[in-house]
Amino acid sequence: MQTTNNTILITGGSSGIGLALVKKFYGLDNKIIITARNIHKLNEVKEKYPAVEIFQCDLTKPDDLDACIAFIKQKYPTINVLINNAGVQYNYNFKSEPDLTQKIDYEITTNFTSTVKLCAMLLPVMIKNENPAIVTISSGLALSPKKSAPVYCATKAAIHNFTKAFRYQMEETPLKVFEIMPPLVDTAMTEGRGTGKISPEALVEEFFKNFKNDKFESYIGKTKLLRFLKRLAPNFADGLLKNGL
Ligand SMILES: NC(=O)c1ccc[n+]([C@@H]2O[C@H](COP(=O)([O-])OP(=O)(O)OC[C@H]3O[C@@H](n4cnc5c(N)ncnc54)[C@H](OP(=O)(O)O)[C@@H]3O)[C@@H](O)[C@H]2O)c1
């Protein structure tokens, strides 16, 4: 996959892994558009990287999603790379969470439904452009879930399966489908929990090499080992992840 001269939409590009992706692709002759809910965080990115286009959008709101698609189609019809990065993780117990159904909806819509819809809505435009590619971000937790975040883990397993089947459908087209399976990464999402985290920049560095070499699945850091363990000793692998890392 070419790493320059792309028009790239990165959802959740204002923080963590999304921001590390911006830093990596910025300056390599790529046009970058990022979305997020918080306009202040978007403006901060814009101040540091003036050529980045920002678009405020809550991916759980159908009107926002439609507005984002309309904006891209009108202003950036050359879009050829979509990086579905935005995500939320809520840790809760089904026995005691007061906002249970609200959190379930929000998590599934942000992490899974909006990703699938963005693929669907942008595909007709992207497929006409040169070198199209779609990237999704699942997690090691797609392989073995942790007790504290059942819905989050389920959305990541769903992304993992969706990405594979979507890649099958794109086999007869020029569109390449990539997936990143991160281990625990040091971002706002994991603040205050977990040990042995890698930096978002280290994660992106490894993904970037795979992206360049058309390696479609990026198992990164400890998820490489988890994948191996899951085949060799599935119960042991599940036990390791059960209480988080
Ligand atoms: N960190 C890890 O250990 C880890 C591991 C595996 C996978 N991942 C995945 O990597 C991706 C990035 O996570 P991160 O760790 O970089 O988290 P992060 O630092 O919290 O960044 C999440 C980004 O998504 C945006 N976002 C969240 N909900 C949104 C919504 N409803 N609509 C639009 N934008 C939304 C956030 O901006 P606003 O808050 O302004 O909306 C932010 O820009 C996620 O898909 C996550 O599940 C992370």
The ligand as an SDF file (V2000), in Angstrom:
LIG
                    3D

 48 52  0  0  0  0  0  0  0  0999 V2000
   -5.5960    1.6640   24.1460 N   0  0  0  0  0  0  0  0  0  0  0  0
   -5.6130    0.3550   24.0400 C   0  0  0  0  0  0  0  0  0  0  0  0
   -5.0150   -0.3850   24.8510 O   0  0  0  0  0  0  0  0  0  0  0  0
   -6.3510   -0.3020   22.9040 C   0  0  0  0  0  0  0  0  0  0  0  0
   -6.1850   -1.6760   22.7360 C   0  0  0  0  0  0  0  0  0  0  0  0
   -6.8700   -2.3050   21.7100 C   0  0  0  0  0  0  0  0  0  0  0  0
   -7.6620   -1.5740   20.8560 C   0  0  0  0  0  0  0  0  0  0  0  0
   -7.8010   -0.2300   21.0420 N   0  0  0  0  0  0  0  0  0  0  0  0
   -8.6710    0.4840   20.1260 C   0  0  0  0  0  0  0  0  0  0  0  0
   -7.9460    1.5360   19.5110 O   0  0  0  0  0  0  0  0  0  0  0  0
   -8.8480    2.5890   19.1390 C   0  0  0  0  0  0  0  0  0  0  0  0
   -8.3200    3.9090   19.6570 C   0  0  0  0  0  0  0  0  0  0  0  0
   -8.3120    3.8720   21.0760 O   0  0  0  0  0  0  0  0  0  0  0  0
   -7.3370    4.7500   21.9810 P   0  0  0  0  0  0  0  0  0  0  0  0
   -6.7580    3.8330   22.9750 O   0  0  0  0  0  0  0  0  0  0  0  0
   -6.4560    5.5710   21.1240 O   0  0  0  0  0  0  0  0  0  0  0  0
   -8.4230    5.6380   22.7510 O   0  0  0  0  0  0  0  0  0  0  0  0
   -8.5480    7.2040   23.0270 P   0  0  0  0  0  0  0  0  0  0  0  0
   -7.2190    7.8180   23.2740 O   0  0  0  0  0  0  0  0  0  0  0  0
   -9.5940    7.3050   24.0840 O   0  0  0  0  0  0  0  0  0  0  0  0
   -9.1170    7.7840   21.6550 O   0  0  0  0  0  0  0  0  0  0  0  0
  -10.4120    7.5000   21.2150 C   0  0  0  0  0  0  0  0  0  0  0  0
  -10.7670    8.4620   20.0840 C   0  0  0  0  0  0  0  0  0  0  0  0
  -12.0860    8.1540   19.6230 O   0  0  0  0  0  0  0  0  0  0  0  0
  -12.9090    9.3390   19.6690 C   0  0  0  0  0  0  0  0  0  0  0  0
  -14.2740    8.9110   19.9570 N   0  0  0  0  0  0  0  0  0  0  0  0
  -14.7240    8.1520   20.9920 C   0  0  0  0  0  0  0  0  0  0  0  0
  -16.0450    7.9720   20.9040 N   0  0  0  0  0  0  0  0  0  0  0  0
  -16.4570    8.6130   19.7960 C   0  0  0  0  0  0  0  0  0  0  0  0
  -17.7250    8.8010   19.1730 C   0  0  0  0  0  0  0  0  0  0  0  0
  -18.8570    8.2810   19.6950 N   0  0  0  0  0  0  0  0  0  0  0  0
  -17.7880    9.5170   18.0410 N   0  0  0  0  0  0  0  0  0  0  0  0
  -16.6730   10.0440   17.5040 C   0  0  0  0  0  0  0  0  0  0  0  0
  -15.4500    9.9120   18.0390 N   0  0  0  0  0  0  0  0  0  0  0  0
  -15.3420    9.2050   19.1740 C   0  0  0  0  0  0  0  0  0  0  0  0
  -12.2610   10.1770   20.8050 C   0  0  0  0  0  0  0  0  0  0  0  0
  -12.5160   11.5710   20.6860 O   0  0  0  0  0  0  0  0  0  0  0  0
  -13.7220   12.2910   21.4870 P   0  0  0  0  0  0  0  0  0  0  0  0
  -13.6700   11.7880   22.8880 O   0  0  0  0  0  0  0  0  0  0  0  0
  -13.4520   13.7470   21.3410 O   0  0  0  0  0  0  0  0  0  0  0  0
  -14.9350   11.8730   20.7530 O   0  0  0  0  0  0  0  0  0  0  0  0
  -10.7780    9.9160   20.5360 C   0  0  0  0  0  0  0  0  0  0  0  0
  -10.3160   10.7340   19.5020 O   0  0  0  0  0  0  0  0  0  0  0  0
  -10.2140    2.1830   19.7210 C   0  0  0  0  0  0  0  0  0  0  0  0
  -10.9950    1.5830   18.7260 O   0  0  0  0  0  0  0  0  0  0  0  0
   -9.8390    1.1790   20.7870 C   0  0  0  0  0  0  0  0  0  0  0  0
  -10.9020    0.2900   21.0550 O   0  0  0  0  0  0  0  0  0  0  0  0
   -7.1510    0.4150   22.0360 C   0  0  0  0  0  0  0  0  0  0  0  0
  1  2  1  0
  2  3  2  0
  2  4  1  0
  4  5  1  0
  4 48  2  0
  5  6  2  0
  6  7  1  0
  7  8  2  0
  8  9  1  0
  8 48  1  0
  9 10  1  0
  9 46  1  0
 10 11  1  0
 11 12  1  0
 11 44  1  0
 12 13  1  0
 13 14  1  0
 14 15  2  0
 14 16  1  0
 14 17  1  0
 17 18  1  0
 18 19  2  0
 18 20  1  0
 18 21  1  0
 21 22  1  0
 22 23  1  0
 23 24  1  0
 23 42  1  0
 24 25  1  0
 25 26  1  0
 25 36  1  0
 26 27  1  0
 26 35  1  0
 27 28  2  0
 28 29  1  0
 29 30  1  0
 29 35  2  0
 30 31  1  0
 30 32  2  0
 32 33  1  0
 33 34  2  0
 34 35  1  0
 36 37  1  0
 36 42  1  0
 37 38  1  0
 38 39  2  0
 38 40  1  0
 38 41  1  0
 42 43  1  0
 44 45  1  0
 44 46  1  0
 46 47  1  0
M  CHG  2   8   1  16  -1
M  END
$$$$
